Amino acid sequence: MIDVGGRHAEQPTEDISIAWDMQQAGWRALFAPHIRFFLDVPERLKALVKQRRRWSSGGIYVLLTKGPKLLRHPVTNFRMMPVILDYGISIVWSFLYWIRMALFLLTQVYFAVAQNWERFWHNWYMVGIFVAIQMVVGLIQLTTASYYNDGDKTLKYIVFAPWYMLVYWMVNTWTVVYEFIPTVAKVWNRRDGGTWRSPGALHQPAGHPFCRKARSAMTTRPSYIRHHVDEEHVTVDWFFGRQRLGTKATQLVLVLLGWFFTVLPVVITASALLNRNNDNRGW
C-alpha cells in the first residue's frame, strides 16, 4: 500500500482503486485458499441498496479515473485489460437490461390493448424459457458451491435461492444505472467520489503483524489470535433459528413466493414445448 501511495480517500471503493494501482505498479495478486474471514452483510433492503450504490459508484469512478491511463499502455498492462473490458461491458449491459425491460413492458401493454393475445402470450413463453434456464443453472451453481465450500452445511439456505437469483442481482444493475451520471459528473468536475473514514485505532496485541518489521507471508495462525472462531459462531441462522412465530410466518411467505416464481417459468416452458405445434403454427 505504501508503494502505491496509501489509501485513496477520494475513491468510494478505495480497496478496488488500490488493487488496480498495485497491479499497475508490478505487484501480483495471488489466491490464498488457507485464509478465511467473515463478513457482515446488509440485512435490510435499504442497507443493501445503499451499499450497492457505493460499490457501483466506486466501480465507475475507478474505471473512469484509472482506466484511461492503463489503456495508454495495453501491452504493459495486459493483465488489467480483461478487468477493464469486464467493467465496461457490465455497465453497458446494465443499461441495456433496463431499457429492454421497459420496452418489453410497453410492448406487452400494446399487445394487450390491441388484443393481440397470440403475440402477448408468445412473449411470456419466451421469458419463461430464459428464466427457467436461469433458475436451473443457478440452482446447480449454488448447490455445487455449498458442497465445495462446507460440505453441504449451508445447503439448507437453498430455500432462499429464488430471491437471490430473481431479485438480489437486479439491485446491482439498477444501482449502476442510478449512479452512472452522478459519478461521471464527479469525475468531470474533478470532485472526490467519496470519503473513506477509518474505523479508528484498534488495540493491537503484542506480536501483531502491524508491529513487526518483517514482511513475511502469513501462512499459519499467528500467536496474537487467541481464539478460533468458527462460521457457526458468526452466522445468523435466519429462518432456521429461534425467532417469533410472526417473523417465521413472514419468512415462510417469502420463501413460498420465491419458489412460486421459480416453478412458474418452468411450467410455462414445459407448456410451450408441449403445445408448440398444436395449431400447426409453432409458438
ABEGO torsion letter per residue (X at the ends): XAAAGEBBAABABAAAAAAAAAAAAGBBBBBBAABBBBBBBBABAAAAAAAAAAAAAAAAAAAAAAAAAAAABAAAAAAAAAAAAAAAAAAAAAAAAAAAAAAAAAAAAAAAAAGBAAAAAAAAAAAAAAAAAAAAAAAAAAAAAAAAAAGGAAAAAAAAAAAAAAAAAAAAAAAAAAAAAAAAAAAAAGBBAEBBBBAEBBBBBBGBAAABABABBBABBBAABABBBBAAAABBBBGABBBBAAAAAAAAAAAAAAAAAAAAAAAAAAAAAAAAAAAGAEX
